[in-house]
Amino acid sequence: MTEDITVKIIRHNPKDPSLYITGDMTDALRVFDERVAAHSQTGRLIVTKIELWVGDRLVKYADKDGVFDVKYTKAGVYQGVEEDAE
């Protein structure tokens, strides 16, 4: 069984995010990039945060400061974030 891949769009209320759930990483990345582009057209992110989750692990997010990749070790230990080089 594959893990769910979720794109979470958090507006002003973090308790009520919009969710896009899929099993395909390519599709999830497309939705993530489209949401970032749509909310960044004014030069700033209108929503509070856009997150890409694989199962229970955050792998990428975008906020007012930019787009970031979340880094883990091979053992799955959180290492921090790195600005995405798109």
Buried (B, 14 or more C-beta within 10 A) or exposed (E): EEEBBBBBBBEEEEEEBEEBEBEEEEEBBEBBBEBBEEBBEEEEBEBBBBBBBBEEEBBBBBBEEBBBBBEEEEEEEEEEBEEEEE
